[in-house]
């Protein structure tokens, strides 16, 4: 018997899909859908209802955020950014970052699992 997650991933392999159509908003929530989960990294699609977000945190890996739809406020080491549809940024490993939905938004998060090779300043 296959797990639901693996069935969902199989439906994406070798198919042309629109990212925004792969996940739906849920009122008052953040919804996620893992697209790829490998040792080297993950690709996860998120849908944030307006006003929802992820509080400030750090990770040991670099992460690329690409806004598929809507607008997001991103803060990296105290530096605020406004990202809208089609915009991206990289949240560097070891640097505090947070995200919040300026409007409903969907994003693709690509995290590359590679350890830091230099000390943080």
Biopython code that builds the backbone (N, CA, C, O; Angstrom):
import numpy as np
from Bio.PDB.StructureBuilder import StructureBuilder

atoms = [
    (1, "UNK", "N", (0.834, -1.178, 0.000)),
    (1, "UNK", "CA", (0.000, 0.000, 0.000)),
    (1, "UNK", "C", (0.883, 1.247, 0.000)),
    (1, "UNK", "O", (1.812, 1.353, 0.800)),
    (2, "UNK", "N", (0.593, 2.183, -0.892)),
    (2, "UNK", "CA", (1.355, 3.420, -0.981)),
    (2, "UNK", "C", (0.817, 4.440, 0.000)),
    (2, "UNK", "O", (-0.382, 4.481, 0.277)),
    (3, "UNK", "N", (1.717, 5.268, 0.525)),
    (3, "UNK", "CA", (1.316, 6.371, 1.388)),
    (3, "UNK", "C", (0.722, 7.465, 0.525)),
    (3, "UNK", "O", (1.079, 7.610, -0.644)),
    (4, "UNK", "N", (-0.202, 8.248, 1.117)),
    (4, "UNK", "CA", (-0.837, 9.329, 0.383)),
    (4, "UNK", "C", (0.187, 10.311, -0.172)),
    (4, "UNK", "O", (0.075, 10.731, -1.324)),
    (5, "UNK", "N", (1.193, 10.687, 0.637)),
    (5, "UNK", "CA", (2.220, 11.632, 0.203)),
    (5, "UNK", "C", (2.968, 11.167, -1.025)),
    (5, "UNK", "O", (3.246, 11.962, -1.923)),
    (6, "UNK", "N", (3.299, 9.875, -1.074)),
    (6, "UNK", "CA", (4.034, 9.373, -2.240)),
    (6, "UNK", "C", (3.134, 9.346, -3.466)),
    (6, "UNK", "O", (3.609, 9.559, -4.582)),
    (7, "UNK", "N", (1.848, 9.088, -3.280)),
    (7, "UNK", "CA", (0.910, 9.132, -4.410)),
    (7, "UNK", "C", (0.793, 10.545, -4.956)),
    (7, "UNK", "O", (0.748, 10.740, -6.170)),
    (8, "UNK", "N", (0.743, 11.546, -4.055)),
    (8, "UNK", "CA", (0.658, 12.934, -4.494)),
    (8, "UNK", "C", (1.900, 13.330, -5.278)),
    (8, "UNK", "O", (1.795, 14.034, -6.282)),
    (9, "UNK", "N", (3.075, 12.889, -4.834)),
    (9, "UNK", "CA", (4.313, 13.220, -5.541)),
    (9, "UNK", "C", (4.357, 12.536, -6.904)),
    (9, "UNK", "O", (4.811, 13.127, -7.883)),
    (10, "UNK", "N", (3.887, 11.294, -6.969)),
    (10, "UNK", "CA", (3.875, 10.584, -8.252)),
    (10, "UNK", "C", (3.024, 11.302, -9.276)),
    (10, "UNK", "O", (3.349, 11.283, -10.463)),
    (11, "UNK", "N", (1.930, 11.941, -8.846)),
    (11, "UNK", "CA", (1.076, 12.641, -9.799)),
    (11, "UNK", "C", (1.772, 13.866, -10.396)),
    (11, "UNK", "O", (1.313, 14.409, -11.401)),
    (12, "UNK", "N", (2.871, 14.301, -9.786)),
    (12, "UNK", "CA", (3.621, 15.456, -10.284)),
    (12, "UNK", "C", (4.742, 15.065, -11.230)),
    (12, "UNK", "O", (5.147, 15.872, -12.066)),
    (13, "UNK", "N", (5.246, 13.866, -11.120)),
    (13, "UNK", "CA", (6.398, 13.425, -11.905)),
    (13, "UNK", "C", (6.038, 13.356, -13.385)),
    (13, "UNK", "O", (5.068, 12.707, -13.775)),
    (14, "UNK", "N", (6.834, 14.034, -14.195)),
    (14, "UNK", "CA", (6.630, 14.004, -15.646)),
    (14, "UNK", "C", (5.374, 14.713, -16.107)),
    (14, "UNK", "O", (4.899, 14.475, -17.218)),
    (15, "UNK", "N", (4.828, 15.585, -15.264)),
    (15, "UNK", "CA", (3.600, 16.313, -15.593)),
    (15, "UNK", "C", (3.878, 17.810, -15.612)),
    (15, "UNK", "O", (4.791, 18.280, -14.933)),
    (16, "UNK", "N", (3.114, 18.544, -16.366)),
    (16, "UNK", "CA", (3.173, 20.008, -16.357)),
    (16, "UNK", "C", (2.075, 20.497, -15.420)),
    (16, "UNK", "O", (0.890, 20.288, -15.681)),
    (17, "UNK", "N", (2.461, 21.135, -14.352)),
    (17, "UNK", "CA", (1.507, 21.607, -13.342)),
    (17, "UNK", "C", (1.739, 23.082, -13.059)),
    (17, "UNK", "O", (2.849, 23.584, -13.235)),
    (18, "UNK", "N", (0.705, 23.771, -12.627)),
    (18, "UNK", "CA", (0.788, 25.154, -12.181)),
    (18, "UNK", "C", (0.918, 25.143, -10.666)),
    (18, "UNK", "O", (0.050, 24.612, -9.973)),
    (19, "UNK", "N", (1.998, 25.727, -10.144)),
    (19, "UNK", "CA", (2.259, 25.680, -8.706)),
    (19, "UNK", "C", (1.073, 26.170, -7.878)),
    (19, "UNK", "O", (0.696, 25.523, -6.901)),
    (20, "UNK", "N", (0.490, 27.289, -8.250)),
    (20, "UNK", "CA", (-0.599, 27.866, -7.465)),
    (20, "UNK", "C", (-1.792, 26.920, -7.345)),
    (20, "UNK", "O", (-2.548, 27.003, -6.377)),
    (21, "UNK", "N", (-1.968, 26.034, -8.303)),
    (21, "UNK", "CA", (-3.104, 25.107, -8.284)),
    (21, "UNK", "C", (-2.859, 23.878, -7.406)),
    (21, "UNK", "O", (-3.783, 23.099, -7.171)),
    (22, "UNK", "N", (-1.637, 23.695, -6.923)),
    (22, "UNK", "CA", (-1.302, 22.492, -6.159)),
    (22, "UNK", "C", (-1.614, 22.601, -4.674)),
    (22, "UNK", "O", (-1.482, 21.624, -3.937)),
    (23, "UNK", "N", (-2.028, 23.790, -4.229)),
    (23, "UNK", "CA", (-2.323, 23.994, -2.814)),
    (23, "UNK", "C", (-3.437, 25.027, -2.687)),
    (23, "UNK", "O", (-3.542, 25.938, -3.508)),
    (24, "UNK", "N", (-4.265, 24.882, -1.661)),
    (24, "UNK", "CA", (-5.376, 25.798, -1.436)),
    (24, "UNK", "C", (-5.214, 26.529, -0.117)),
    (24, "UNK", "O", (-4.600, 26.021, 0.821)),
    (25, "UNK", "N", (-5.772, 27.729, -0.059)),
    (25, "UNK", "CA", (-5.789, 28.490, 1.185)),
    (25, "UNK", "C", (-6.785, 27.864, 2.155)),
    (25, "UNK", "O", (-7.772, 27.251, 1.750)),
    (26, "UNK", "N", (-6.503, 28.032, 3.433)),
    (26, "UNK", "CA", (-7.432, 27.615, 4.477)),
    (26, "UNK", "C", (-7.537, 28.784, 5.447)),
    (26, "UNK", "O", (-6.520, 29.295, 5.918)),
    (27, "UNK", "N", (-8.741, 29.202, 5.742)),
    (27, "UNK", "CA", (-8.966, 30.370, 6.586)),
    (27, "UNK", "C", (-8.229, 30.248, 7.918)),
    (27, "UNK", "O", (-8.333, 29.240, 8.617)),
    (28, "UNK", "N", (-7.474, 31.311, 8.253)),
    (28, "UNK", "CA", (-6.779, 31.370, 9.528)),
    (28, "UNK", "C", (-5.630, 30.400, 9.683)),
    (28, "UNK", "O", (-5.222, 30.101, 10.805)),
    (29, "UNK", "N", (-5.093, 29.895, 8.565)),
    (29, "UNK", "CA", (-4.075, 28.840, 8.655)),
    (29, "UNK", "C", (-2.930, 29.032, 7.667)),
    (29, "UNK", "O", (-2.991, 29.834, 6.735)),
    (30, "UNK", "N", (-1.892, 28.257, 7.923)),
    (30, "UNK", "CA", (-0.790, 28.069, 6.985)),
    (30, "UNK", "C", (-0.863, 26.609, 6.558)),
    (30, "UNK", "O", (-0.839, 25.710, 7.398)),
    (31, "UNK", "N", (-0.951, 26.376, 5.260)),
    (31, "UNK", "CA", (-1.055, 25.024, 4.715)),
    (31, "UNK", "C", (0.250, 24.731, 3.978)),
    (31, "UNK", "O", (0.800, 25.613, 3.319)),
    (32, "UNK", "N", (0.750, 23.494, 4.083)),
    (32, "UNK", "CA", (1.964, 23.137, 3.359)),
    (32, "UNK", "C", (1.780, 21.823, 2.609)),
    (32, "UNK", "O", (0.974, 20.971, 2.983)),
    (33, "UNK", "N", (2.555, 21.691, 1.541)),
    (33, "UNK", "CA", (2.568, 20.460, 0.750)),
    (33, "UNK", "C", (4.001, 20.196, 0.303)),
    (33, "UNK", "O", (4.587, 20.988, -0.435)),
    (34, "UNK", "N", (4.552, 19.087, 0.751)),
    (34, "UNK", "CA", (5.907, 18.722, 0.364)),
    (34, "UNK", "C", (5.885, 18.210, -1.071)),
    (34, "UNK", "O", (5.102, 17.326, -1.421)),
    (35, "UNK", "N", (6.758, 18.783, -1.892)),
    (35, "UNK", "CA", (6.863, 18.394, -3.291)),
    (35, "UNK", "C", (8.033, 17.427, -3.474)),
    (35, "UNK", "O", (7.913, 16.423, -4.176)),
    (36, "UNK", "N", (9.172, 17.740, -2.834)),
    (36, "UNK", "CA", (10.360, 16.877, -2.863)),
    (36, "UNK", "C", (10.956, 16.847, -1.461)),
    (36, "UNK", "O", (11.076, 17.885, -0.810)),
    (37, "UNK", "N", (11.325, 15.665, -1.004)),
    (37, "UNK", "CA", (11.976, 15.512, 0.300)),
    (37, "UNK", "C", (13.115, 14.511, 0.136)),
    (37, "UNK", "O", (12.901, 13.298, 0.119)),
    (38, "UNK", "N", (14.320, 15.039, 0.017)),
    (38, "UNK", "CA", (15.508, 14.214, -0.201)),
    (38, "UNK", "C", (16.581, 14.610, 0.802)),
    (38, "UNK", "O", (16.470, 15.644, 1.460)),
    (39, "UNK", "N", (17.628, 13.780, 0.920)),
    (39, "UNK", "CA", (18.750, 14.112, 1.797)),
    (39, "UNK", "C", (19.353, 15.472, 1.439)),
    (39, "UNK", "O", (19.737, 16.232, 2.327)),
    (40, "UNK", "N", (19.436, 15.776, 0.163)),
    (40, "UNK", "CA", (20.063, 17.012, -0.306)),
    (40, "UNK", "C", (19.229, 18.252, 0.003)),
    (40, "UNK", "O", (19.773, 19.354, 0.068)),
    (41, "UNK", "N", (17.921, 18.096, 0.194)),
    (41, "UNK", "CA", (17.078, 19.236, 0.486)),
    (41, "UNK", "C", (15.608, 18.949, 0.255)),
    (41, "UNK", "O", (15.215, 17.842, -0.112)),
    (42, "UNK", "N", (14.806, 19.984, 0.480)),
    (42, "UNK", "CA", (13.366, 19.850, 0.328)),
    (42, "UNK", "C", (12.804, 20.983, -0.530)),
    (42, "UNK", "O", (13.374, 22.071, -0.614)),
    (43, "UNK", "N", (11.677, 20.692, -1.158)),
    (43, "UNK", "CA", (10.893, 21.689, -1.878)),
    (43, "UNK", "C", (9.485, 21.581, -1.316)),
    (43, "UNK", "O", (8.848, 20.530, -1.396)),
    (44, "UNK", "N", (9.006, 22.688, -0.742)),
    (44, "UNK", "CA", (7.707, 22.684, -0.086)),
    (44, "UNK", "C", (6.893, 23.874, -0.566)),
    (44, "UNK", "O", (7.402, 24.991, -0.664)),
    (45, "UNK", "N", (5.644, 23.627, -0.859)),
    (45, "UNK", "CA", (4.707, 24.669, -1.269)),
    (45, "UNK", "C", (3.875, 25.055, -0.053)),
    (45, "UNK", "O", (3.399, 24.184, 0.675)),
    (46, "UNK", "N", (3.696, 26.359, 0.172)),
    (46, "UNK", "CA", (2.916, 26.867, 1.305)),
    (46, "UNK", "C", (1.817, 27.794, 0.813)),
    (46, "UNK", "O", (1.971, 28.473, -0.202)),
    (47, "UNK", "N", (0.698, 27.816, 1.547)),
    (47, "UNK", "CA", (-0.375, 28.787, 1.333)),
    (47, "UNK", "C", (-0.672, 29.435, 2.679)),
    (47, "UNK", "O", (-1.046, 28.748, 3.629)),
    (48, "UNK", "N", (-0.508, 30.753, 2.766)),
    (48, "UNK", "CA", (-0.728, 31.515, 3.999)),
    (48, "UNK", "C", (-1.992, 32.358, 3.857)),
    (48, "UNK", "O", (-2.139, 33.099, 2.884)),
    (49, "UNK", "N", (-2.892, 32.248, 4.812)),
    (49, "UNK", "CA", (-4.030, 33.161, 4.847)),
    (49, "UNK", "C", (-3.499, 34.525, 5.289)),
    (49, "UNK", "O", (-2.473, 34.607, 5.964)),
    (50, "UNK", "N", (-4.200, 35.596, 4.906)),
    (50, "UNK", "CA", (-3.768, 36.938, 5.275)),
    (50, "UNK", "C", (-3.589, 37.040, 6.782)),
    (50, "UNK", "O", (-4.431, 36.577, 7.552)),
    (51, "UNK", "N", (-2.478, 37.655, 7.196)),
    (51, "UNK", "CA", (-2.185, 37.834, 8.607)),
    (51, "UNK", "C", (-1.455, 36.675, 9.260)),
    (51, "UNK", "O", (-0.958, 36.809, 10.378)),
    (52, "UNK", "N", (-1.383, 35.545, 8.583)),
    (52, "UNK", "CA", (-0.665, 34.380, 9.122)),
    (52, "UNK", "C", (0.823, 34.501, 8.802)),
    (52, "UNK", "O", (1.211, 35.291, 7.940)),
    (53, "UNK", "N", (1.650, 33.728, 9.487)),
    (53, "UNK", "CA", (3.069, 33.802, 9.210)),
    (53, "UNK", "C", (3.868, 32.766, 9.971)),
    (53, "UNK", "O", (3.319, 31.885, 10.632)),
    (54, "UNK", "N", (5.165, 32.894, 9.861)),
    (54, "UNK", "CA", (6.110, 32.068, 10.601)),
    (54, "UNK", "C", (6.938, 33.017, 11.451)),
    (54, "UNK", "O", (7.539, 33.953, 10.922)),
    (55, "UNK", "N", (6.981, 32.791, 12.765)),
    (55, "UNK", "CA", (7.717, 33.672, 13.661)),
    (55, "UNK", "C", (9.215, 33.556, 13.417)),
    (55, "UNK", "O", (9.686, 32.616, 12.777)),
    (56, "UNK", "N", (9.949, 34.523, 13.935)),
    (56, "UNK", "CA", (11.387, 34.562, 13.710)),
    (56, "UNK", "C", (12.064, 33.293, 14.213)),
    (56, "UNK", "O", (11.801, 32.819, 15.318)),
    (57, "UNK", "N", (12.937, 32.761, 13.375)),
    (57, "UNK", "CA", (13.686, 31.549, 13.705)),
    (57, "UNK", "C", (14.942, 31.502, 12.830)),
    (57, "UNK", "O", (15.097, 32.310, 11.915)),
    (58, "UNK", "N", (15.821, 30.565, 13.112)),
    (58, "UNK", "CA", (16.995, 30.344, 12.277)),
    (58, "UNK", "C", (17.006, 28.878, 11.860)),
    (58, "UNK", "O", (16.396, 28.026, 12.506)),
    (59, "UNK", "N", (17.706, 28.607, 10.778)),
    (59, "UNK", "CA", (17.904, 27.229, 10.328)),
    (59, "UNK", "C", (19.373, 27.052, 9.954)),
    (59, "UNK", "O", (20.051, 28.029, 9.636)),
    (60, "UNK", "N", (19.861, 25.839, 9.989)),
    (60, "UNK", "CA", (21.266, 25.614, 9.636)),
    (60, "UNK", "C", (21.491, 25.541, 8.121)),
    (60, "UNK", "O", (22.602, 25.251, 7.677)),
    (61, "UNK", "N", (20.443, 25.804, 7.322)),
    (61, "UNK", "CA", (20.531, 25.664, 5.869)),
    (61, "UNK", "C", (20.028, 26.912, 5.171)),
    (61, "UNK", "O", (19.162, 27.618, 5.688)),
    (62, "UNK", "N", (20.579, 27.185, 3.979)),
    (62, "UNK", "CA", (20.046, 28.255, 3.133)),
    (62, "UNK", "C", (18.676, 27.843, 2.616)),
    (62, "UNK", "O", (18.412, 26.662, 2.391)),
    (63, "UNK", "N", (17.807, 28.838, 2.433)),
    (63, "UNK", "CA", (16.480, 28.569, 1.887)),
    (63, "UNK", "C", (16.112, 29.659, 0.894)),
    (63, "UNK", "O", (16.297, 30.846, 1.163)),
    (64, "UNK", "N", (15.589, 29.250, -0.255)),
    (64, "UNK", "CA", (15.101, 30.170, -1.259)),
    (64, "UNK", "C", (13.588, 30.232, -1.141)),
    (64, "UNK", "O", (12.914, 29.202, -1.116)),
    (65, "UNK", "N", (13.059, 31.448, -1.069)),
    (65, "UNK", "CA", (11.616, 31.672, -1.030)),
    (65, "UNK", "C", (11.210, 32.318, -2.347)),
    (65, "UNK", "O", (11.757, 33.349, -2.737)),
    (66, "UNK", "N", (10.244, 31.703, -3.033)),
    (66, "UNK", "CA", (9.714, 32.242, -4.286)),
    (66, "UNK", "C", (8.212, 32.429, -4.104)),
    (66, "UNK", "O", (7.499, 31.468, -3.817)),
    (67, "UNK", "N", (7.726, 33.662, -4.270)),
    (67, "UNK", "CA", (6.298, 33.936, -4.107)),
    (67, "UNK", "C", (5.572, 33.594, -5.403)),
    (67, "UNK", "O", (5.821, 34.183, -6.455)),
    (68, "UNK", "N", (4.683, 32.643, -5.295)),
    (68, "UNK", "CA", (3.902, 32.149, -6.431)),
    (68, "UNK", "C", (2.697, 33.055, -6.689)),
    (68, "UNK", "O", (2.276, 33.247, -7.830)),
    (69, "UNK", "N", (2.145, 33.614, -5.585)),
    (69, "UNK", "CA", (0.912, 34.405, -5.692)),
    (69, "UNK", "C", (0.777, 35.238, -4.424)),
    (69, "UNK", "O", (1.051, 34.744, -3.330)),
    (70, "UNK", "N", (0.359, 36.491, -4.555)),
    (70, "UNK", "CA", (0.101, 37.336, -3.395)),
    (70, "UNK", "C", (1.311, 38.139, -2.957)),
    (70, "UNK", "O", (2.245, 38.359, -3.727)),
    (71, "UNK", "N", (1.274, 38.584, -1.671)),
    (71, "UNK", "CA", (2.346, 39.408, -1.121)),
    (71, "UNK", "C", (2.746, 38.930, 0.261)),
    (71, "UNK", "O", (1.905, 38.575, 1.087)),
    (72, "UNK", "N", (4.061, 38.929, 0.492)),
    (72, "UNK", "CA", (4.605, 38.493, 1.776)),
    (72, "UNK", "C", (5.598, 39.522, 2.292)),
    (72, "UNK", "O", (6.331, 40.145, 1.524)),
    (73, "UNK", "N", (5.604, 39.686, 3.612)),
    (73, "UNK", "CA", (6.634, 40.474, 4.270)),
    (73, "UNK", "C", (7.640, 39.498, 4.855)),
    (73, "UNK", "O", (7.279, 38.593, 5.607)),
    (74, "UNK", "N", (8.898, 39.687, 4.505)),
    (74, "UNK", "CA", (9.975, 38.835, 4.976)),
    (74, "UNK", "C", (10.967, 39.725, 5.717)),
    (74, "UNK", "O", (11.308, 40.810, 5.246)),
    (75, "UNK", "N", (11.422, 39.267, 6.864)),
    (75, "UNK", "CA", (12.452, 39.989, 7.604)),
    (75, "UNK", "C", (13.625, 39.038, 7.787)),
    (75, "UNK", "O", (13.470, 37.942, 8.326)),
    (76, "UNK", "N", (14.816, 39.470, 7.330)),
    (76, "UNK", "CA", (16.032, 38.671, 7.462)),
    (76, "UNK", "C", (17.046, 39.506, 8.228)),
    (76, "UNK", "O", (17.478, 40.556, 7.752)),
    (77, "UNK", "N", (17.422, 39.045, 9.402)),
    (77, "UNK", "CA", (18.375, 39.767, 10.261)),
    (77, "UNK", "C", (17.977, 41.226, 10.433)),
    (77, "UNK", "O", (18.821, 42.120, 10.368)),
    (78, "UNK", "N", (16.680, 41.462, 10.656)),
    (78, "UNK", "CA", (16.174, 42.817, 10.885)),
    (78, "UNK", "C", (15.908, 43.617, 9.627)),
    (78, "UNK", "O", (15.385, 44.728, 9.713)),
    (79, "UNK", "N", (16.252, 43.087, 8.452)),
    (79, "UNK", "CA", (16.052, 43.790, 7.184)),
    (79, "UNK", "C", (14.709, 43.393, 6.572)),
    (79, "UNK", "O", (14.548, 42.248, 6.148)),
    (80, "UNK", "N", (13.730, 44.326, 6.516)),
    (80, "UNK", "CA", (12.414, 43.978, 5.965)),
    (80, "UNK", "C", (12.405, 44.005, 4.431)),
    (80, "UNK", "O", (13.024, 44.864, 3.804)),
    (81, "UNK", "N", (11.695, 43.051, 3.857)),
    (81, "UNK", "CA", (11.496, 42.964, 2.404)),
    (81, "UNK", "C", (10.026, 42.720, 2.130)),
    (81, "UNK", "O", (9.360, 42.030, 2.902)),
    (82, "UNK", "N", (9.510, 43.274, 1.045)),
    (82, "UNK", "CA", (8.163, 42.959, 0.581)),
    (82, "UNK", "C", (8.323, 42.192, -0.716)),
    (82, "UNK", "O", (8.878, 42.708, -1.686)),
    (83, "UNK", "N", (7.840, 40.964, -0.734)),
    (83, "UNK", "CA", (7.887, 40.142, -1.936)),
    (83, "UNK", "C", (6.479, 39.978, -2.477)),
    (83, "UNK", "O", (5.544, 39.730, -1.717)),
    (84, "UNK", "N", (6.323, 40.116, -3.788)),
    (84, "UNK", "CA", (5.031, 39.843, -4.407)),
    (84, "UNK", "C", (5.224, 38.812, -5.510)),
    (84, "UNK", "O", (6.334, 38.336, -5.746)),
    (85, "UNK", "N", (4.143, 38.480, -6.172)),
    (85, "UNK", "CA", (4.147, 37.425, -7.180)),
    (85, "UNK", "C", (5.360, 37.522, -8.101)),
    (85, "UNK", "O", (5.624, 38.564, -8.703)),
    (86, "UNK", "N", (6.094, 36.405, -8.198)),
    (86, "UNK", "CA", (7.248, 36.327, -9.084)),
    (86, "UNK", "C", (8.562, 36.747, -8.453)),
    (86, "UNK", "O", (9.615, 36.592, -9.071)),
    (87, "UNK", "N", (8.527, 37.275, -7.240)),
    (87, "UNK", "CA", (9.755, 37.717, -6.564)),
    (87, "UNK", "C", (10.283, 36.600, -5.669)),
    (87, "UNK", "O", (9.539, 35.723, -5.229)),
    (88, "UNK", "N", (11.594, 36.660, -5.412)),
    (88, "UNK", "CA", (12.228, 35.655, -4.553)),
    (88, "UNK", "C", (13.309, 36.309, -3.720)),
    (88, "UNK", "O", (13.760, 37.418, -4.007)),
    (89, "UNK", "N", (13.716, 35.596, -2.679)),
    (89, "UNK", "CA", (14.871, 35.985, -1.889)),
    (89, "UNK", "C", (15.506, 34.727, -1.311)),
    (89, "UNK", "O", (14.900, 33.656, -1.297)),
    (90, "UNK", "N", (16.719, 34.878, -0.843)),
    (90, "UNK", "CA", (17.383, 33.771, -0.165)),
    (90, "UNK", "C", (17.525, 34.132, 1.302)),
    (90, "UNK", "O", (18.025, 35.205, 1.641)),
    (91, "UNK", "N", (17.086, 33.237, 2.164)),
    (91, "UNK", "CA", (17.247, 33.394, 3.600)),
    (91, "UNK", "C", (18.478, 32.573, 3.978)),
    (91, "UNK", "O", (18.438, 31.343, 3.947)),
    (92, "UNK", "N", (19.578, 33.252, 4.338)),
    (92, "UNK", "CA", (20.820, 32.521, 4.583)),
    (92, "UNK", "C", (20.803, 31.707, 5.873)),
    (92, "UNK", "O", (20.132, 32.058, 6.843)),
    (93, "UNK", "N", (21.542, 30.639, 5.858)),
    (93, "UNK", "CA", (21.684, 29.774, 7.026)),
    (93, "UNK", "C", (22.189, 30.585, 8.212)),
    (93, "UNK", "O", (23.041, 31.460, 8.065)),
    (94, "UNK", "N", (21.651, 30.281, 9.386)),
    (94, "UNK", "CA", (22.123, 30.886, 10.612)),
    (94, "UNK", "C", (21.678, 32.307, 10.862)),
    (94, "UNK", "O", (22.007, 32.864, 11.910)),
    (95, "UNK", "N", (20.948, 32.918, 9.953)),
    (95, "UNK", "CA", (20.464, 34.289, 10.118)),
    (95, "UNK", "C", (18.984, 34.253, 10.495)),
    (95, "UNK", "O", (18.210, 33.532, 9.865)),
    (96, "UNK", "N", (18.571, 35.024, 11.522)),
    (96, "UNK", "CA", (17.164, 35.004, 11.911)),
    (96, "UNK", "C", (16.272, 35.554, 10.794)),
    (96, "UNK", "O", (16.605, 36.546, 10.146)),
    (97, "UNK", "N", (15.140, 34.892, 10.586)),
    (97, "UNK", "CA", (14.202, 35.334, 9.560)),
    (97, "UNK", "C", (12.771, 35.003, 9.984)),
    (97, "UNK", "O", (12.530, 34.105, 10.790)),
    (98, "UNK", "N", (11.833, 35.758, 9.414)),
    (98, "UNK", "CA", (10.408, 35.569, 9.684)),
    (98, "UNK", "C", (9.638, 35.933, 8.421)),
    (98, "UNK", "O", (10.121, 36.690, 7.579)),
    (99, "UNK", "N", (8.418, 35.375, 8.300)),
    (99, "UNK", "CA", (7.553, 35.658, 7.156)),
    (99, "UNK", "C", (6.151, 35.960, 7.665)),
    (99, "UNK", "O", (5.699, 35.374, 8.648)),
    (100, "UNK", "N", (5.462, 36.883, 6.983)),
    (100, "UNK", "CA", (4.051, 37.110, 7.287)),
    (100, "UNK", "C", (3.323, 37.484, 6.006)),
    (100, "UNK", "O", (3.912, 38.023, 5.069)),
    (101, "UNK", "N", (2.032, 37.186, 5.989)),
    (101, "UNK", "CA", (1.214, 37.401, 4.800)),
    (101, "UNK", "C", (0.634, 38.806, 4.795)),
    (101, "UNK", "O", (-0.258, 39.113, 5.585)),
    (102, "UNK", "N", (1.140, 39.671, 3.901)),
    (102, "UNK", "CA", (0.567, 41.000, 3.717)),
    (102, "UNK", "C", (-0.816, 40.864, 3.084)),
    (102, "UNK", "O", (-1.720, 41.655, 3.353)),
    (103, "UNK", "N", (-0.957, 39.852, 2.242)),
    (103, "UNK", "CA", (-2.238, 39.410, 1.682)),
    (103, "UNK", "C", (-2.128, 37.887, 1.645)),
    (103, "UNK", "O", (-1.069, 37.337, 1.946)),
    (104, "UNK", "N", (-3.190, 37.219, 1.286)),
    (104, "UNK", "CA", (-3.039, 35.773, 1.097)),
    (104, "UNK", "C", (-1.880, 35.572, 0.132)),
    (104, "UNK", "O", (-1.763, 36.288, -0.863)),
    (105, "UNK", "N", (-1.027, 34.600, 0.425)),
    (105, "UNK", "CA", (0.054, 34.349, -0.517)),
    (105, "UNK", "C", (0.449, 32.881, -0.500)),
    (105, "UNK", "O", (0.257, 32.159, 0.479)),
    (106, "UNK", "N", (1.014, 32.477, -1.637)),
    (106, "UNK", "CA", (1.552, 31.124, -1.796)),
    (106, "UNK", "C", (3.025, 31.256, -2.129)),
    (106, "UNK", "O", (3.429, 32.128, -2.898)),
    (107, "UNK", "N", (3.826, 30.373, -1.535)),
    (107, "UNK", "CA", (5.258, 30.427, -1.796)),
    (107, "UNK", "C", (5.812, 29.033, -1.955)),
    (107, "UNK", "O", (5.279, 28.058, -1.426)),
    (108, "UNK", "N", (6.894, 28.968, -2.697)),
    (108, "UNK", "CA", (7.668, 27.745, -2.831)),
    (108, "UNK", "C", (8.928, 27.955, -2.010)),
    (108, "UNK", "O", (9.646, 28.935, -2.205)),
    (109, "UNK", "N", (9.197, 27.041, -1.096)),
    (109, "UNK", "CA", (10.392, 27.103, -0.253)),
    (109, "UNK", "C", (11.322, 25.977, -0.670)),
    (109, "UNK", "O", (10.957, 24.802, -0.616)),
    (110, "UNK", "N", (12.523, 26.343, -1.085)),
    (110, "UNK", "CA", (13.530, 25.367, -1.487)),
    (110, "UNK", "C", (14.659, 25.442, -0.468)),
    (110, "UNK", "O", (15.366, 26.446, -0.387)),
    (111, "UNK", "N", (14.824, 24.376, 0.306)),
    (111, "UNK", "CA", (15.862, 24.347, 1.324)),
    (111, "UNK", "C", (16.941, 23.365, 0.905)),
    (111, "UNK", "O", (16.676, 22.198, 0.616)),
    (112, "UNK", "N", (18.163, 23.872, 0.882)),
    (112, "UNK", "CA", (19.319, 23.054, 0.512)),
    (112, "UNK", "C", (20.030, 22.653, 1.798)),
    (112, "UNK", "O", (20.473, 23.512, 2.561)),
    (113, "UNK", "N", (20.139, 21.365, 2.035)),
    (113, "UNK", "CA", (20.754, 20.876, 3.273)),
    (113, "UNK", "C", (22.266, 20.747, 3.096)),
    (113, "UNK", "O", (22.778, 19.733, 2.620)),
    (114, "UNK", "N", (22.949, 21.797, 3.492)),
    (114, "UNK", "CA", (24.403, 21.812, 3.439)),
    (114, "UNK", "C", (24.871, 22.558, 4.676)),
    (114, "UNK", "O", (24.384, 23.654, 4.956)),
    (115, "UNK", "N", (25.785, 21.997, 5.404)),
    (115, "UNK", "CA", (26.271, 22.622, 6.625)),
    (115, "UNK", "C", (27.069, 23.879, 6.298)),
    (115, "UNK", "O", (27.675, 23.996, 5.233)),
    (116, "UNK", "N", (27.050, 24.813, 7.245)),
    (116, "UNK", "CA", (27.859, 26.017, 7.121)),
    (116, "UNK", "C", (29.333, 25.632, 7.135)),
    (116, "UNK", "O", (29.750, 24.751, 7.888)),
    (117, "UNK", "N", (30.105, 26.291, 6.307)),
    (117, "UNK", "CA", (31.533, 25.994, 6.280)),
    (117, "UNK", "C", (32.343, 27.124, 6.900)),
    (117, "UNK", "O", (33.532, 26.957, 7.173)),
    (118, "UNK", "N", (31.704, 28.281, 7.126)),
    (118, "UNK", "CA", (32.393, 29.405, 7.759)),
    (118, "UNK", "C", (31.596, 29.848, 8.973)),
    (118, "UNK", "O", (30.373, 29.710, 8.990)),
    (119, "UNK", "N", (32.272, 30.381, 9.995)),
    (119, "UNK", "CA", (31.549, 30.831, 11.180)),
    (119, "UNK", "C", (30.667, 32.030, 10.857)),
    (119, "UNK", "O", (30.978, 32.823, 9.968)),
    (120, "UNK", "N", (29.568, 32.151, 11.586)),
    (120, "UNK", "CA", (28.683, 33.302, 11.422)),
    (120, "UNK", "C", (29.310, 34.520, 12.066)),
    (120, "UNK", "O", (29.994, 34.415, 13.085)),
    (121, "UNK", "N", (29.075, 35.673, 11.469)),
    (121, "UNK", "CA", (29.609, 36.904, 12.074)),
    (121, "UNK", "C", (28.514, 37.671, 12.761)),
    (121, "UNK", "O", (28.767, 38.733, 13.329)),
]
sb = StructureBuilder()
sb.init_structure("model")
sb.init_model(0)
sb.init_chain("A")
sb.init_seg("    ")
for serial, (resi, resn, name, xyz) in enumerate(atoms, 1):
    if name == "N":
        sb.init_residue(resn, " ", resi, " ")
    sb.init_atom(name, np.array(xyz, "f"), 0.0, 1.0, " ", f" {name:<3s}", serial, name[0])
structure = sb.get_structure()
